[in-house]
Amino acid sequence: MNRAKKWLPRLLPWLITLLLLRFLVTQGGDWQELRQELAGASLGLLALAVLFQAGTYAAVAWYNELLLRSYQVRVPWFRQYSIQFAMSFVETAVPSAAVSGLVLRARLLKPYGATADVATVTTVVETFSISLTVLAPALFVGAFVAIDGVNAGPVRLLLLALAVVMGVLLGVARWRAHWLRAGSAAVQTQLAHWWDAHAVSRWPQRLAGYPSHRLAGRTAHLWREMAAMLRQRPHWLLAVLLLRTGCEIIAFGLCFYAFGETLPLLTILLLYTITITVNTLGAVPGGVGLAETSLAAIYTQLGLAPETAVAVALAYRLTGYWLPRAVGGFSWLWLERQHRAERRAQTLM
């Protein structure tokens, strides 16, 4: 039983990959044409996709620079840019990815006056903000497609966008309503009771030092820090987040255009949100092949020929996932070398 629990999580992604490959084969594509599809791709558009992907990392570096200014921390932009690539590599290649990336970031920012708490808070704000910029369009586009379909006109899309914005503004206006605050307090009480009664009691050796009141205090502190940072430069932060999302969407669309597939904007937005979700399956080693075959299977449902769908999926995974992480590996080595050189210089002083 224990052996099955150990091996099943490792084998399951490969089994799903085989099933998806079988599905692609049964779609009736001419797999001899896959090589022709890849050979006939527009290298200029793929190169442009790589540049826009680089732009997404540049926007994230700029975003972190704005967040760190709240703590009077100044980091050279190119160093910040390299850290973003290095974190993407470390979080993919190293076990306990999120912790490994956070430790790397904290250590590399320390020489510039950033404490571990500052590195943690800014990383959490960055992760939360970027996730929100992906989740919000996904919910919006998904709702619109469910109502009007992918071929609906831009006027209806604009009207629904205005309705969503008004709903968000009304929600913000009612954020401090008594009934909402009372409900939030009740939920927090229930979560604290569950944590102490079930989580801490089940793993006392690991969690005994983290009772609910301590976690609540740290969470409240983190929330206050996040709110303070976001209030200082809300317009600039929002603009940079929109720039990051825009670059990523354009890079994604260029992978289709490189193979002669001109899809409507709404379809591109819908596929983008689905692709970003599937893209998280690509971590080493379990997701190798699973994300590629999953994306290809999804793209065939749009009427793309199987060989074209596979070509687009491979192009996107190469430009949007593997290439940035390969660059991240070199960035990590360079940053480690710079870090050791700086420590030697400080020792000599």
N, C-alpha and C positions, 0 to 999 in steps of 0.2 A: 504493500500500500504506500509506504513512504517513498519507495523507489518510483512508483507511478507518479506521485505528486512532484517528484524531482524532475522527471523527464518530460512530463506532459506539457508544461509551459514552454519547453524548448522545442518540442516536436510540433506543437499546434500551429505556429506560424508557417512552418514548411508544408504541413498538410493542407492548410488553407491556400498556400501558394500553388500547390499542385492542382487543387480543385479549380482555381481561377485560370490556370494555364489550360486545363482541359476545356473550360468554358470558352476561352479565346479560340482554341483550335476548332471547336464546333461551330464557330461563327462563319466559317467558310472562307476565311481570308486566304489570299495567295501569298504564302510566306516567302516565296522566292522574290517577291517585290519589296520585302522589308529592306533589303540591302539597297535597292534603288531609291526607296523613300529616304533613307538616311543619307545616301550619296547626293540626292537632289535637294537637300535642305538648304535654305538660304543661310550661309555662314555669317553674312552681315547682320541679319536679324538675330541670330543666336548670340553673336558677339554683343549686340545691343542689349539683349536680355541679360547677359553677364554684367554689363555696365549698370543696368538698373538694379540688379541684385546687389552689386557693390554699393549702390546708392541707398539701399535699405539699411545696410550696416553703417553707412555714414550717418544716416538720420538717427539711428539708435545711439551712435557715439555722441552726436550732438545733443540728443535727449538726455543722456547721462551727464554730459557736461553741464547742462542747465540745472539738473537736479543737484549736482555736487556744489554748485555755486551757493545753494542755500546754506551750506556748511563752510563756506569760504575755502573750499578745496579747489585748486586749479591744477588740472592735469593736461599736459600737452595733447593736442587733438589727435595726432598720429598715434600716440601711445594708447589713448582711449579707443581709437579705431582698431588697433591691433588686438587690444584686450577683447573686443567683441568677437572677433574671428577666433581667437584662442579659446574663449569660453564655449563657442559652438563646437569646436573640436573636442575639448575635454569632456563636455557634457554628453557627447556621443560615444567617445572611446573609453571613458573611465567608468567603472561601476560606481553606484551611488552618485549619479551624474550631477544632480542639482547641488548637492553638498560640495562636490569636487569643484564645480564651476564657481561657486560662491567663495570657497577657500582661496582659489586662484585669484579671483578678483580682489578679495580683501588684502591678500599679500602684495599684489602688484600696485594697489592704490595706497598702501601704508606709507611709502616714502614721501607722498605728497600731503600727508597730514590727515588722511581718511582713516578713522578708526574702524574696527570690525563692525560696530553698530551702524555706522554710516554706510559702509559697503552693503550690509544686509538690508537696511531700509531702502536704499536707492535701487537695489536689485529687485526687491519685492514690488516697489512702485513701478519699475520698468516692466516686470513680468505681468503685473495686473493690468497696466495701461495697454500694453500691446495685445494681451488676450482680449481685452474689452473692444479694441478697435477691430479685431477679427470676429468676435462673437456678435457684436451689434449689427454689422452688415449682414452676417449670416442669417440672423433671425429676421431682419428686415426683408432681405431678398427672398428667403424661404417663404415668408408669409405672402409676399407679393406674387410669387410664382404659384403658390397654392390657390390664390384668388383669381388671378388673371392669366396664368400661363407664361411661358418664356417669350411669347411673341407679342405681349401687351405693349401699348404705346408709351412713349416717354412722358406724356402729359399725366397719365394715370400714375406712373411711377413717381413723378414729382409731387402729385397731390397726396399720395400715401406717405411720402417722405415728410411733407409738411405736417401731416396728422401725427406721425411718430414724434417729430420734434415738439409739437404742442403737448403731446402726452408726457414726454420726458420733462418738459418745463413744469407742467402741473404736478408731476410726481415729486420734483425737487421742491416746489412750493409747499407741498404737504409733508415734506420729509420729517419735520419736527412736530407733526400732529400728535396729540396725546395718545390716541388709540394705536398709532404706529409705534411710538416709543414703548408703550406698555406691552405690545405684542413682541417687540424685539427683546425686551427684558425677560419675558417669559421663555422665549426660545433660548436665550443665553443661560437661564437657570436650568432648563432641561438638559442642555448640552453639558454644563458643568457637573450635574448629577450623574449623567451617563459616563463622563470621563473618570470621575472618582470611583464610581461603583463598578465599572466594567473594564476600562482600559488600564488604569493604574493597578487594580487588583489582579489583573491577568498577567501583567508584565511588571511586577514590583521592582525587580532589580534595575530595569531600564528607566522606568517612569516614576519611581518613588520621589525623585527630586523635582518633579514637575506636576504638583497638584493643580487643581483647576483655578484656584485663586491666583497662583503665580502666573499661569498662562493667561488668565484674564487681564492681569496687570500689564504683562508684556504686550498683549494684543492691543490694549487701550493705548499704550505708549506708541506702538507702531502706527496705529490709526491716526493719532494726533500728529505724528511726524509726517505721515503721508499727506494729511490734509494741509499742513503748514506748507509743505513743498509745492503742492498743486495750487495753492492760493497765491503764491508769490508771482508766478509767471504763467497763468492759465492759458493766455492766448498763444504765447510762444510754444508752450508744451503741446497744445492741441495742433498747432500748425505743423510741428515736427512729426507728430504721430500721423497726421494725414499725409504728409510727405512720404513717410515710410510705407504706409499702406498703398499709396498711389504707385510708388516705385515697384512694389512687389506685384501688384495687379498687372501693371504694364509688362513687367518681365514675364509673368505667367502667360499673358495673351500673346506675346511675341513668339513663344514656343509653338503656338498653333499657327500663327501667320508664317512662320519659317517653313511650314510644310504645306502652305497654300490653303489653309483652313481659316476662313474669315467668319467668325461667329458673332452673333449680336452681343452687344455690351452686357445685357442682362444675363445671357447665357454664360459669358465669361465670368461675371461676378458670382453666379451660382456655382460654377465649377471651381472657382477660386476658393470659396469657403469649404467646399467638399475636399478639395485637394489639400488644403492646409491641415485639415483634420487627419486625412490619410497619411500625410507627410510625417506625422509624429510616430508612425509605425516603423519608420526607417532606421531606428537606432541599431547599432551593431550589437550582437550579431543576428538577433532573432528576426528583424524586419527586412533583412537583405532579400530582395526579390518580392517580398510581400507587398510593399508599397507600390512598386513598379507594376506588378500584375493587377493590383487592385485599381490603380488609376487607369490602366489600359482597359480593363473591363467596364469601368464607369464611362469612359469616353466612347466606347462602342455603342452605348445606349443612346448616344446623340445622333447615330447614323454614320459615324466615322467608320471607314474600313478598318478591320482589325490591325492590319499592318501599319496604317496611319496612326491609329490609337496607340500602338506600342511605341512607334517612333516619337510621338509627342510626349508620352509618359517618360521615356528614356531621356529626351531632351530636357524636360523640366527637372527631373531628378538630378541630372548632371549639372545644369546651370544653377538650380535653386537649392540643392542639398549637398551633393558630393563635392563639387568644386569649392564652395565656401569653406567646407570642413577640411579639405586638403590645404587650402590657404591658411586655415586656422592652425593646422599642425606646424607649418613653417613659422607662423606668427608666435606660436607658443615657444618654439625653440629659440626664436630671436629674443622674445621677452625674457626667457630664463637666462640667456646669455647676458643681456643687458642688466638684469637684476643681480647676477653674480658680480659683474663688473662694478656696479654701483656699490655693492657691499664691500668689495675689496678697496674701493676708493675711500669709503668712510672709515674702514679699518686703518688705512695708512694715515689718514688725517688725525 
